C-alpha cells in the first residue's frame, strides 16, 4: 500500500448495485399428470463502482476518476411434470422436466486522469488507455433435461430414486470494438459441452 498510495492525499469511492427480478409461474394438472409446473423468469443485475483519487503531492499532481461496470442479464424457463402409478407392487412417482437459462454478461473499466496544474485530461491511467474490457462480452446458454422415478417400497418406509439428467452448455464470446482495440491478436474461444449424469438415491423414512 505504501508504494501504491505514497502520493495519494484523498481517496473516496461509491458502489451501486441494482437487481430486478420478474417471474411468472403456473401450476396445472394435465392428461393424467397430477402435478405440472411452468416458470418463466428474467433477472437483471448490475454493479457500478466509482472511485476518486487525488495525488496532490505527485509530480505532476493529478486527480484520478475510475469507473467499473459489471452487468448480467438472465432469462430462464423451467418445466416439470409428475404422476403416480402402481407397478409391480410398488408406488412410482415419475417426474420429468426441462430447464433452460440464457445469460448475457458485460464488463467495462473506464476512467480519466486530470492534471491539477494545467487542467488537461487524459484517458490514460498508469499507462493503460481506457475504456477496456478484461474479457469480451459473452452469452451462455444452459439446457437440462431430467427423468426420475421415486419408488416407494415396504409400505412407504423405503424409497428408491433412480434418475438421469442430460446437460448442455454453450458459451459464445462476442468481442466488440473496445475489446478488439486492446486485444486485436487474441483469439477468443467458444465452449460447447454436454453430458449425461445418472443418479441413484435411497431414502428411509
C-alpha positions as CSV (number, residue, x, y, z in Angstrom):
1,X,0.0,0.0,0.0
2,X,2.9,2.4,0.8
3,X,4.3,2.4,-2.8
4,X,0.9,2.4,-4.5
5,X,-0.6,5.2,-2.4
6,X,2.5,7.1,-1.4
7,X,1.4,10.3,-3.2
8,X,-2.3,9.9,-2.5
9,X,-3.8,12.7,-0.5
10,X,-7.5,11.8,-0.8
11,X,-9.4,8.7,-1.8
12,X,-13.1,8.1,-1.9
13,X,-15.5,5.5,-3.5
14,X,-19.1,4.8,-4.2
15,X,-20.6,1.4,-5.0
16,X,-24.0,0.9,-6.5
17,X,-25.8,-2.4,-7.0
18,X,-29.2,-2.9,-8.8
19,X,-31.2,-6.1,-9.1
20,X,-34.5,-6.5,-10.8
21,X,-36.4,-9.8,-11.0
22,X,-39.6,-10.8,-12.8
23,X,-41.2,-14.2,-12.6
24,X,-44.3,-15.9,-13.8
25,X,-45.4,-19.4,-12.6
26,X,-48.3,-21.6,-13.5
27,X,-49.3,-24.9,-11.8
28,X,-51.6,-27.4,-13.5
29,X,-52.7,-31.0,-13.9
30,X,-53.0,-32.5,-17.4
31,X,-53.8,-35.8,-19.1
32,X,-53.1,-38.0,-16.0
33,X,-50.2,-35.9,-14.7
34,X,-51.2,-34.8,-11.2
35,X,-48.6,-32.1,-10.8
36,X,-47.3,-29.8,-13.5
37,X,-45.4,-26.5,-13.3
38,X,-44.1,-23.9,-15.7
39,X,-41.9,-20.9,-14.7
40,X,-40.6,-18.1,-16.7
41,X,-38.2,-15.6,-15.2
42,X,-36.0,-12.6,-16.0
43,X,-33.3,-11.2,-13.8
44,X,-31.2,-8.0,-14.4
45,X,-28.3,-7.3,-12.1
46,X,-25.7,-4.5,-12.4
47,X,-22.8,-3.3,-10.3
48,X,-21.1,0.1,-10.7
49,X,-18.1,1.2,-8.7
50,X,-16.8,4.8,-8.8
51,X,-13.6,5.9,-7.2
52,X,-12.0,9.4,-6.9
53,X,-8.3,9.7,-6.0
54,X,-6.3,12.9,-5.6
55,X,-2.5,12.8,-5.8
56,X,-1.7,16.3,-4.8
57,X,2.0,15.7,-4.0
58,X,2.7,13.7,-7.1
59,X,4.7,15.2,-10.0
60,X,2.6,16.4,-11.6
61,X,-0.3,16.5,-9.2
62,X,-3.3,14.6,-10.7
63,X,-6.9,13.6,-10.0
64,X,-8.0,10.1,-11.0
65,X,-11.6,9.1,-11.7
66,X,-12.2,5.4,-12.2
67,X,-15.4,3.6,-13.1
68,X,-16.1,-0.2,-13.1
69,X,-19.3,-1.7,-14.5
70,X,-20.4,-5.4,-14.4
71,X,-23.8,-6.4,-15.8
72,X,-25.6,-9.7,-16.2
73,X,-29.0,-10.4,-17.7
74,X,-30.6,-13.8,-17.1
75,X,-33.6,-15.3,-18.9
76,X,-34.9,-18.7,-17.9
77,X,-37.6,-21.3,-18.3
78,X,-38.4,-24.3,-16.0
79,X,-41.0,-27.0,-16.8
80,X,-41.8,-30.2,-14.8
81,X,-44.4,-32.9,-14.8
82,X,-45.1,-35.6,-12.1
83,X,-47.6,-38.5,-12.0
84,X,-48.1,-41.5,-9.6
85,X,-48.6,-45.1,-10.8
86,X,-48.8,-48.6,-9.2
87,X,-46.4,-51.0,-10.9
88,X,-45.1,-54.4,-9.7
89,X,-46.5,-54.0,-6.2
90,X,-44.8,-50.6,-5.7
91,X,-45.8,-47.0,-6.0
92,X,-43.9,-45.0,-8.6
93,X,-43.9,-41.2,-8.8
94,X,-42.5,-40.4,-12.2
95,X,-41.1,-37.0,-12.9
96,X,-39.7,-35.3,-16.0
97,X,-38.6,-31.8,-16.7
98,X,-36.7,-29.3,-18.7
99,X,-34.6,-26.3,-17.6
100,X,-33.2,-23.5,-19.9
101,X,-31.1,-20.5,-18.9
102,X,-29.5,-17.8,-21.1
103,X,-27.0,-15.3,-19.5
104,X,-25.6,-12.2,-21.1
105,X,-22.5,-10.7,-19.4
106,X,-20.7,-7.4,-19.9
107,X,-17.8,-5.8,-18.1
108,X,-16.1,-2.4,-18.6
109,X,-13.5,-0.3,-16.9
110,X,-13.2,3.4,-17.7
111,X,-11.5,6.4,-16.2
112,X,-10.0,9.9,-16.6
113,X,-6.8,11.4,-15.3
114,X,-6.7,15.2,-14.9
115,X,-3.5,17.3,-14.4
116,X,-4.3,19.6,-11.5
117,X,-1.8,22.3,-12.7
118,X,-2.9,22.5,-16.3
119,X,-6.4,21.2,-16.2
120,X,-5.8,18.9,-19.1
121,X,-7.3,15.4,-19.0
122,X,-6.4,12.0,-20.5
123,X,-8.0,8.6,-20.6
124,X,-4.6,7.0,-19.9
125,X,-4.2,6.0,-16.3
126,X,-1.0,4.4,-15.1
127,X,-0.1,3.6,-18.7
128,X,-3.4,1.9,-19.5
129,X,-5.7,3.5,-22.2
130,X,-9.3,3.3,-21.1
131,X,-12.0,2.2,-21.6
132,X,-11.1,-1.5,-21.6
133,X,-12.8,-4.9,-21.1
134,X,-10.9,-7.6,-19.2
135,X,-12.9,-10.2,-21.1
136,X,-15.2,-9.9,-24.1
137,X,-19.0,-9.6,-23.9
138,X,-20.4,-13.1,-23.8
139,X,-23.6,-15.1,-23.9
140,X,-24.0,-18.5,-22.3
141,X,-26.9,-21.0,-22.7
142,X,-27.6,-23.9,-20.4
143,X,-30.2,-26.6,-21.2
144,X,-31.0,-29.5,-18.9
145,X,-33.4,-32.5,-19.2
146,X,-34.2,-35.0,-16.4
147,X,-36.2,-38.1,-15.8
148,X,-36.6,-39.7,-12.4
149,X,-38.7,-42.3,-10.6
150,X,-39.5,-42.2,-6.9
151,X,-40.2,-45.8,-6.0
152,X,-42.0,-46.4,-2.6
153,X,-41.2,-49.8,-1.1
154,X,-42.0,-51.7,2.1
155,X,-45.2,-49.8,2.9
156,X,-43.5,-46.4,2.3
157,X,-40.6,-46.7,4.7
158,X,-38.0,-47.2,1.9
159,X,-37.8,-45.1,-1.2
160,X,-35.6,-45.8,-4.2
161,X,-34.9,-42.9,-6.6
162,X,-33.2,-43.7,-9.9
163,X,-32.7,-40.7,-12.2
164,X,-30.8,-39.5,-15.2
165,X,-30.1,-36.0,-16.4
166,X,-28.7,-34.5,-19.6
167,X,-27.0,-31.1,-19.6
168,X,-25.8,-28.9,-22.5
169,X,-23.6,-25.8,-22.0
170,X,-22.7,-23.3,-24.7
171,X,-20.5,-20.2,-24.3
172,X,-20.5,-17.6,-27.1
173,X,-18.0,-14.8,-26.7
174,X,-18.9,-11.6,-28.6
175,X,-15.9,-9.3,-28.9
176,X,-16.8,-5.7,-29.7
177,X,-14.7,-2.7,-30.8
178,X,-13.5,-1.9,-27.3
179,X,-12.2,-5.4,-26.8
180,X,-10.6,-5.7,-30.2
181,X,-8.8,-2.4,-29.9
182,X,-6.9,-3.7,-26.8
183,X,-6.6,-7.3,-27.9
184,X,-6.5,-7.4,-31.7
185,X,-4.5,-10.6,-31.9
186,X,-6.1,-12.5,-29.0
187,X,-8.2,-15.4,-30.2
188,X,-11.4,-16.0,-28.2
189,X,-12.7,-19.5,-27.7
190,X,-16.2,-20.7,-27.7
191,X,-17.2,-23.6,-25.3
192,X,-19.6,-26.4,-26.2
193,X,-20.1,-29.2,-23.7
194,X,-22.8,-31.8,-22.9
195,X,-23.0,-34.9,-20.8
196,X,-25.3,-37.4,-19.1
197,X,-25.4,-37.8,-15.3
198,X,-27.0,-40.9,-13.8
199,X,-28.0,-40.9,-10.1
200,X,-29.4,-43.3,-7.6
201,X,-30.8,-42.3,-4.3
202,X,-32.1,-44.4,-1.3
203,X,-34.2,-42.8,1.4
204,X,-35.5,-44.4,4.6
205,X,-38.5,-42.6,6.3
